């Protein structure tokens, strides 16, 4: 359900690419005839650095709006408009983020400071927001204070899952049938109760989407950027929305949370596995249909796609407040106009939380400067160099970075 760091002031190489400095110019004799130009001795121009692809930033921004809208209407399930839309959004919004995250994790390794960036941009925010949400729940929700890093609270499950998925990346890149193996683990995980530690059902259950992202190549995305794919995308999404309204009273919405074993739905493992396979298929079709309609060019909101994790982690305080304050129980909200007002408000909140002022105010929590916590990085020759604040800028720990600067579910 992706899921970002601020743009770097200095352009950096695109994710997965290593920009190399221009070689030094060859020595010129002090006297004598001018030598013939030698291509090997002449300074070669530095290779052009790839620009950040607006397509993925557009996709991430539009996807985070789906997340915020989905959480905003979660308390209005007694209104048909909200119930059907909620089921439709939850069928694919997190798989969408996870596939994009996997795609931008293809070059992730433990080298080059990337592991320390995983700690600062995923591990540390997980701890910070686990404490923040638990305390908020205690103060505003008036519940008993309970903080456990082993049981992710509310939205923080994604950071926990992302941390574990990213650590497993080298494994999936070295086995012969990674997607089939990941799917096997996923289906088996729902056949028994695994408990709530690390929200393990979601971690293993949604793993195939991450592995699918790892397997994708740029040419695969070029296929869905064609005009015919856009038309098909609108048609598929329309059909999916209609199907959601048909299924909303016949299907438990617990299936779309990916967190409960088959026994929770009172079905046997064969039936449950078939249901999970069907959900994998539906989610995959819907997420690619969504990507097919995403604008390819730079839009007014493109730059906001670099801060989707800010919106993801911060909007929960607003939606939890709606629940704690009882606003979802107001009579005017239980109407179609009320749902539309809530959706409009969610779109505004989601957009504002991706804005530069919010990023500047909250970067201490989502992108902490922790140079003091790490040993100096070593150059290939063995010499140490100062560790950067967040490690390598080549890859985003949330899978939301490209063209050298991170964009939190999150590339």
C-alpha positions as CSV (number, residue, x, y, z in Angstrom):
1,X,0.0,0.0,0.0
2,X,6.4,3.2,-1.8
3,X,6.0,3.6,1.1
4,X,10.6,10.4,1.4
5,X,13.6,12.5,1.6
6,X,13.8,16.1,0.3
7,X,15.4,16.8,-3.1
8,X,19.1,17.2,-2.8
9,X,20.3,20.7,-3.7
10,X,23.1,19.2,-5.8
11,X,22.0,16.9,-8.6
12,X,23.1,13.3,-8.1
13,X,23.1,10.3,-10.4
14,X,20.0,8.4,-11.1
15,X,19.1,5.4,-9.0
16,X,21.0,2.4,-10.1
17,X,23.6,4.5,-12.0
18,X,27.0,5.5,-10.9
19,X,28.2,8.9,-12.2
20,X,31.9,8.9,-12.7
21,X,34.2,12.0,-12.8
22,X,35.8,13.0,-16.1
23,X,39.3,11.5,-16.4
24,X,42.2,13.8,-16.0
25,X,43.6,15.3,-19.2
26,X,46.8,13.8,-20.6
27,X,50.1,15.6,-20.1
28,X,51.1,18.0,-22.9
29,X,54.9,18.2,-23.8
30,X,56.5,21.4,-22.7
31,X,58.1,21.9,-26.2
32,X,58.0,20.5,-29.7
33,X,55.2,20.3,-32.2
34,X,51.7,20.1,-30.9
35,X,50.7,16.4,-30.5
36,X,47.9,14.9,-32.4
37,X,44.8,14.8,-30.3
38,X,44.6,11.5,-28.5
39,X,41.1,10.5,-27.5
40,X,42.5,8.4,-24.6
41,X,44.5,11.3,-23.3
42,X,41.9,14.0,-23.8
43,X,39.6,14.8,-21.0
44,X,36.2,13.2,-21.7
45,X,33.1,15.1,-20.8
46,X,31.2,13.7,-17.8
47,X,28.3,11.5,-18.8
48,X,25.0,13.3,-18.8
49,X,23.1,12.7,-15.6
50,X,19.6,11.4,-16.0
51,X,16.8,13.7,-14.9
52,X,14.2,12.5,-12.4
53,X,11.4,10.7,-14.1
54,X,8.2,12.6,-13.3
55,X,6.1,9.5,-14.0
56,X,7.0,7.8,-10.7
57,X,6.7,11.0,-8.7
58,X,3.2,11.5,-10.2
59,X,2.3,7.9,-9.4
60,X,3.4,8.2,-5.8
61,X,1.6,11.4,-5.2
62,X,-1.7,10.2,-6.6
63,X,-1.3,6.9,-4.8
64,X,-0.7,8.6,-1.4
65,X,-3.9,10.5,-2.0
66,X,-5.7,7.2,-2.3
67,X,-4.2,6.1,1.0
68,X,-5.3,9.3,2.8
69,X,-8.8,9.1,1.3
70,X,-9.1,5.4,2.3
71,X,-8.3,6.1,5.9
72,X,-10.5,9.2,6.0
73,X,-13.6,7.3,5.0
74,X,-12.8,4.2,7.1
75,X,-15.4,5.2,9.7
76,X,-18.2,5.7,7.2
77,X,-18.7,2.1,6.2
78,X,-22.5,2.4,6.7
79,X,-22.6,4.8,3.7
80,X,-22.7,2.8,0.4
81,X,-20.5,5.4,-1.4
82,X,-17.8,5.1,1.2
83,X,-18.0,1.4,1.6
84,X,-17.6,0.5,-2.1
85,X,-14.9,3.1,-2.6
86,X,-13.0,1.9,0.5
87,X,-13.0,-1.7,-0.8
88,X,-11.8,-0.6,-4.2
89,X,-8.9,1.5,-2.9
90,X,-7.8,-1.1,-0.4
91,X,-7.6,-3.8,-3.1
92,X,-4.5,-2.2,-4.7
93,X,-3.2,0.9,-3.0
94,X,-0.6,-0.7,-0.8
95,X,0.4,-3.3,-3.4
96,X,1.0,-0.4,-5.7
97,X,3.4,1.3,-3.3
98,X,5.1,-2.0,-2.6
99,X,5.7,-2.8,-6.3
100,X,7.2,0.7,-6.8
101,X,9.3,0.3,-3.7
102,X,10.6,-3.1,-5.0
103,X,11.4,-1.6,-8.4
104,X,13.6,1.1,-6.9
105,X,15.3,-1.5,-4.6
106,X,16.8,-3.5,-7.4
107,X,20.3,-2.1,-6.8
108,X,20.2,-2.1,-3.0
109,X,23.2,-3.7,-1.2
110,X,24.8,-3.4,2.2
111,X,27.6,-1.4,0.7
112,X,28.1,2.3,0.1
113,X,26.3,3.6,3.1
114,X,22.9,2.2,2.0
115,X,22.5,0.1,5.1
116,X,23.0,3.1,7.3
117,X,20.4,5.0,5.3
118,X,18.0,2.1,5.8
119,X,18.5,2.7,9.5
120,X,18.1,6.5,9.5
121,X,15.2,6.7,7.0
122,X,13.2,3.6,7.9
123,X,14.4,2.2,11.3
124,X,14.6,5.5,13.2
125,X,11.2,6.8,11.8
126,X,9.7,3.5,12.8
127,X,10.8,3.9,16.4
128,X,9.9,7.6,16.5
129,X,6.4,7.2,15.1
130,X,5.7,4.0,17.1
131,X,6.3,6.1,20.2
132,X,4.4,9.1,18.8
133,X,1.3,7.1,17.7
134,X,1.2,5.1,20.9
135,X,1.4,8.2,23.1
136,X,-1.1,10.0,20.9
137,X,-3.5,7.1,21.3
138,X,-3.0,7.3,25.1
139,X,-3.5,11.1,25.4
140,X,-6.2,11.7,22.8
141,X,-7.8,8.4,22.7
142,X,-7.7,8.0,26.4
143,X,-6.5,4.4,26.2
144,X,-3.9,2.7,28.3
145,X,-0.3,3.6,27.3
146,X,1.3,0.6,25.6
147,X,4.5,0.9,23.5
148,X,5.9,-2.1,21.8
149,X,8.4,-2.0,18.9
150,X,7.5,-5.7,18.2
151,X,3.9,-4.9,17.4
152,X,3.6,-2.0,14.9
153,X,0.9,0.4,15.7
154,X,-1.5,1.6,12.9
155,X,0.5,2.9,9.9
156,X,4.0,2.0,11.2
157,X,3.6,-1.6,10.0
158,X,4.8,-0.5,6.6
159,X,8.1,0.8,7.9
160,X,8.6,-2.5,9.7
161,X,7.8,-4.5,6.6
162,X,9.9,-2.3,4.4
163,X,12.9,-2.7,6.7
164,X,12.7,-6.5,6.5
165,X,11.9,-6.6,2.8
166,X,14.9,-4.4,2.0
167,X,17.2,-6.7,4.1
168,X,16.0,-9.7,2.1
169,X,16.7,-8.0,-1.3
170,X,20.0,-9.8,-2.1
171,X,18.3,-13.2,-1.5
172,X,15.6,-12.7,-4.0
173,X,18.1,-11.5,-6.6
174,X,20.1,-14.7,-6.4
175,X,17.5,-17.4,-6.5
176,X,16.1,-18.8,-9.8
177,X,12.3,-18.3,-9.3
178,X,12.0,-15.5,-6.8
179,X,8.3,-14.6,-7.4
180,X,7.2,-18.3,-7.2
181,X,9.1,-18.8,-4.0
182,X,7.8,-15.6,-2.5
183,X,4.2,-16.5,-3.5
184,X,4.7,-19.9,-1.9
185,X,5.8,-18.3,1.4
186,X,2.9,-15.9,1.3
187,X,0.2,-18.6,0.8
188,X,1.7,-20.8,3.5
189,X,1.8,-17.9,6.0
190,X,-2.0,-17.6,6.0
191,X,-2.5,-21.3,6.7
192,X,-1.7,-20.8,10.4
193,X,-1.7,-18.1,13.1
194,X,1.7,-16.4,13.2
195,X,0.8,-13.9,15.9
196,X,1.2,-10.1,15.7
197,X,4.9,-9.8,16.2
198,X,6.2,-7.4,13.5
199,X,2.8,-7.7,11.8
200,X,4.3,-10.8,10.3
201,X,1.3,-11.8,8.2
202,X,1.5,-8.6,6.2
203,X,5.3,-8.8,6.0
204,X,5.2,-12.3,4.4
205,X,1.8,-12.0,2.8
206,X,2.6,-8.9,0.8
207,X,6.1,-10.0,0.0
208,X,5.3,-11.2,-3.6
209,X,4.5,-7.6,-4.6
210,X,7.9,-6.4,-3.4
211,X,9.6,-9.3,-5.3
212,X,7.5,-8.4,-8.4
213,X,8.9,-4.9,-8.2
214,X,12.4,-6.3,-8.0
215,X,11.9,-8.2,-11.2
216,X,10.5,-5.3,-13.2
217,X,12.6,-3.4,-15.7
218,X,12.2,0.0,-17.3
219,X,10.9,-1.5,-20.5
220,X,8.0,-3.0,-18.6
221,X,6.8,0.5,-17.6
222,X,7.3,1.7,-21.1
223,X,4.5,-0.7,-22.1
224,X,2.0,0.9,-19.9
225,X,2.9,4.4,-21.0
226,X,1.4,3.8,-24.4
227,X,-1.9,5.5,-25.3
228,X,-3.7,2.2,-25.8
229,X,-2.7,1.2,-22.3
230,X,-4.1,4.4,-20.9
231,X,-7.5,3.6,-22.4
232,X,-7.4,0.1,-21.1
233,X,-6.3,1.4,-17.7
234,X,-9.4,3.6,-17.3
235,X,-11.6,0.7,-18.4
236,X,-10.1,-1.7,-15.9
237,X,-10.3,0.8,-13.0
238,X,-13.9,1.5,-13.9
239,X,-14.7,-2.2,-13.9
240,X,-12.8,-2.7,-10.7
241,X,-14.8,0.1,-9.0
242,X,-18.1,-1.5,-10.2
243,X,-17.0,-4.9,-8.9
244,X,-16.1,-3.4,-5.5
245,X,-19.7,-2.1,-5.2
246,X,-21.1,-5.5,-6.1
247,X,-18.8,-7.3,-3.7
248,X,-18.9,-4.9,-0.7
249,X,-21.9,-6.7,0.9
250,X,-20.7,-10.2,0.0
251,X,-17.0,-10.0,1.0
252,X,-15.4,-9.4,4.4
253,X,-13.2,-6.3,4.1
254,X,-10.7,-8.1,6.4
255,X,-9.4,-9.8,3.3
256,X,-8.0,-6.5,1.9
257,X,-5.9,-5.9,5.1
258,X,-3.7,-8.9,4.4
259,X,-3.2,-9.5,8.1
260,X,-5.3,-12.5,9.2
261,X,-5.0,-16.2,8.6
262,X,-7.7,-18.3,6.8
263,X,-9.2,-19.4,10.1
264,X,-10.2,-15.8,10.8
265,X,-12.6,-16.0,7.9
266,X,-13.9,-19.5,8.7
267,X,-12.6,-21.0,5.5
268,X,-10.3,-23.9,4.9
269,X,-6.8,-23.5,3.6
270,X,-7.7,-24.5,0.0
271,X,-10.5,-22.0,-0.2
272,X,-8.4,-19.4,1.5
273,X,-5.4,-20.0,-0.8
274,X,-7.7,-19.6,-3.9
275,X,-9.0,-16.4,-2.5
276,X,-5.5,-15.1,-1.9
277,X,-4.4,-16.0,-5.4
278,X,-7.5,-14.2,-6.8
279,X,-6.7,-11.1,-4.7
280,X,-3.1,-11.1,-5.9
281,X,-4.3,-11.2,-9.5
282,X,-6.9,-8.4,-9.0
283,X,-4.4,-6.2,-7.1
284,X,-1.8,-6.7,-9.8
285,X,-4.2,-5.8,-12.6
286,X,-5.6,-2.8,-10.8
287,X,-2.2,-1.4,-9.8
288,X,-0.9,-1.6,-13.4
289,X,-4.1,-0.1,-14.6
290,X,-3.6,2.8,-12.2
291,X,0.0,3.3,-13.4
292,X,-1.3,3.3,-17.0
293,X,-3.4,6.4,-16.4
294,X,-0.7,8.3,-14.4
295,X,0.5,11.4,-16.3
296,X,3.9,11.0,-17.9
297,X,4.9,14.7,-18.0
298,X,5.7,17.1,-15.2
299,X,2.6,18.4,-13.4
300,X,2.0,20.9,-10.7
301,X,2.1,18.1,-8.1
302,X,5.1,16.2,-9.4
303,X,7.6,17.6,-6.9
304,X,5.2,16.6,-4.1
305,X,5.7,13.0,-5.1
306,X,9.2,13.2,-3.5
307,X,7.6,13.5,0.0
308,X,5.0,10.8,0.1
309,X,6.2,9.2,3.3
310,X,5.7,12.4,5.1
311,X,2.0,12.4,4.1
312,X,1.8,8.7,4.9
313,X,3.1,8.9,8.5
314,X,1.6,12.2,9.4
315,X,-2.0,12.0,8.1
316,X,-2.7,9.2,10.6
317,X,-2.8,11.8,13.4
318,X,-5.7,13.5,11.6
319,X,-7.7,10.4,10.8
320,X,-7.2,9.1,14.4
321,X,-8.5,12.4,15.7
322,X,-11.6,12.0,13.6
323,X,-12.2,8.7,15.3
324,X,-11.2,9.8,18.8
325,X,-13.4,12.9,18.6
326,X,-16.4,11.0,17.3
327,X,-16.7,13.1,14.2
328,X,-17.5,10.0,12.1
329,X,-20.6,9.6,14.1
330,X,-22.0,13.0,13.1
331,X,-25.3,12.7,11.2
332,X,-24.2,14.9,8.3
333,X,-21.3,12.6,7.6
334,X,-23.6,9.6,7.1
335,X,-24.7,11.0,3.8
336,X,-23.4,11.1,0.3
337,X,-22.6,14.8,0.5
338,X,-20.9,14.2,3.8
339,X,-18.7,11.5,2.3
340,X,-17.8,13.8,-0.6
341,X,-16.8,16.6,1.9
342,X,-14.6,14.1,3.8
343,X,-12.9,13.0,0.5
344,X,-12.3,16.6,-0.5
345,X,-10.8,17.3,2.9
346,X,-8.6,14.2,2.7
347,X,-7.2,15.3,-0.7
348,X,-6.3,18.7,0.7
349,X,-4.6,17.3,3.8
350,X,-2.7,14.7,1.8
351,X,-1.4,17.5,-0.6
352,X,-0.4,19.8,2.3
353,X,1.5,17.1,4.1
354,X,3.7,16.6,1.0
355,X,4.5,20.3,0.8
356,X,8.0,21.8,1.5
357,X,7.1,23.5,4.7
358,X,5.9,20.2,6.3
359,X,9.1,18.5,5.0
360,X,11.3,21.2,6.5
361,X,9.5,21.0,9.9
362,X,9.4,17.2,10.1
363,X,12.7,16.2,8.5
364,X,14.3,15.7,11.9
365,X,12.0,12.7,12.5
366,X,11.8,11.2,9.0
367,X,15.4,12.1,7.8
368,X,17.4,12.5,11.0
369,X,21.0,13.5,10.7
370,X,22.9,10.8,12.5
371,X,26.5,11.0,11.3
372,X,27.6,10.6,14.9
373,X,26.0,7.1,15.1
374,X,28.1,5.5,12.3
375,X,31.7,4.7,11.6
376,X,33.4,6.5,8.7
377,X,32.7,5.0,5.2
378,X,35.7,3.4,3.5
379,X,36.9,4.3,0.1
380,X,37.7,1.4,-2.3
381,X,41.4,2.0,-1.6
382,X,40.8,1.4,2.1
383,X,40.9,5.0,3.3
384,X,38.1,6.2,5.5
385,X,35.9,9.2,4.6
386,X,33.4,11.0,6.6
387,X,30.0,9.4,6.7
388,X,27.2,11.3,5.2
389,X,24.2,12.2,7.3
390,X,22.0,9.6,5.7
391,X,24.4,7.5,3.6
392,X,24.2,7.0,-0.1
393,X,21.7,9.2,-2.0
394,X,21.6,6.7,-4.8
395,X,18.6,4.8,-3.4
396,X,15.8,5.7,-1.2
397,X,15.1,3.4,1.7
398,X,11.5,3.7,1.0
399,X,11.8,2.8,-2.6
400,X,10.7,6.3,-3.5
401,X,13.9,7.8,-4.7
402,X,15.2,8.4,-8.2
403,X,17.6,10.6,-10.0
404,X,19.8,10.8,-7.0
405,X,17.5,12.2,-4.3
406,X,15.1,10.3,-2.1
407,X,11.3,10.6,-2.2
408,X,9.7,9.0,0.7
409,X,6.1,5.3,0.3
410,X,6.7,4.3,0.5
411,X,10.3,5.6,-4.5
